[in-house]
Amino acid sequence: MAATDYNEAPARNRRKVMQGRVVSDANAKSIIVEVVRRKRHPLFKKMVKRSKRFMAHDEKDECRVGDTVRIMETRPQSKRKRWRLIEIVERAE
């Protein structure tokens, strides 16, 4: 699948795409990606960081800790895996 295919899908078939940093690659063909979002606080109007971790399927097992990756929502692969790797945006140094 090319990197741009997910943007050209019809509106009803569009899947969520997120970008985050790999925090674990200990399991075979699986990675844990931490996605950090900035959200405005409802009362104080200050930007607050919120983070969430997603388990994603990495078929080729090519990601390493620290890589910045893009993941896409998919059918359940296991109990916790509902995302898959699209591309590695930036390699860790």
C-alpha positions, 0 to 999 in steps of 0.5 A: 500500500502506498503512503497516499492511498489512505487519503484517496478512499471514499468518505465512508471508508476513511480510517483514522491515521495517527502519527507517533513515536515507537516506545516499545518493539519487544513483541514479534511483529508488534510495536507500541506507539505513543501519540501526543496530542495538544488540547486546549484546557476548557477553563484556563485556555492553556494548551495541555499535552495528552498522550495515549499508547496504541499497539500496532501491527508491524508485519516486517518487524522493521521499527525500532524504539524512537522511530516516528511512525504513521499508523492506520486503524484496521480490523482487530489483529489480536486482543489489543491490536487495532492499528497497523503500520503505514510508514516510518516517517523518521528513523531514530538516531 
